[in-house]
């Protein structure tokens, strides 16, 4: 599955994002007439507009609850995704940018910044959830149900440099309950010698069911930011398989060269990254993290959707207030490659039973900027 997704997206980045491109790129910091556009950032040297105009990227993300201290193999258990940014990602045949733009117009987000500073991305991936006891073949009614999502997602960002504000929107479509999720997990477990997960036939929406999610987020860089520290607040709302409102406070600290709006780990939702812009090609390395307070009205991975599920939970059996936190480190090299590790977690969503526990997982991100 990973090889297929990487092959699909590998040719999105390089051809049209090579040096010398003449079309206006989604990463540019220039006006349409070609004149330089001064990005007003707090005490930070501005990235060269001509360099950013040519910038695009691809990335591969691997999430797993085994990438944390201790022994875990439960809850959000794994995720695989590949993504590309730039005009090729925006115009890709499977891109959702056109319907995303329509929805943005309906919600009033389209053109909200009146600025040419913007970006696009396309992402494809799959992720899954499991209970603690994966050797049980019978349904487990007091633990988190098996659940999965295979998805395609398109994202956009519109930046208002004068106000230090960025608006992110994303549209994700996919399918819940496919056998592929269990096949991938058990295939990997067979290779590494782990126990087989026996209960995937009891997953939420088993057999497959279409789903979607639309999200809007407003980010603001805070005045305390300096050359080596960025702090920003984010307000986000989403409708679909995750219907929620959230507020987050996040930071980056270290050797920083990329603009603050080019990294958005606070917008990640399990396997989905929704980062609509490529990063700088300059060498940088930094610690990053944040916290979020979430009011979650609906979670299809626990409550199911329209199709019947053997194991699911009613709304009154869930905590609708959730706290999230993450901490990561990124090392970027001068040739455009970068490596990131992140530790993420959130408080329990289930009120009772074995499944009433905090969730923790780790992630690795391999990326290349052109």
Helices and strands as residue ranges (DSSP letters): H 2-13, H 49-53, E 57-64, E 75-85, H 87-91, H 97-107, E 118-130, E 147-160, E 165-176, H 179-192, G 200-202, E 209-221, E 229-240, E 242-255, G 260-262, G 265-267, E 284-299, H 300-303, G 315-317, E 321-332, E 337-346, E 359-369
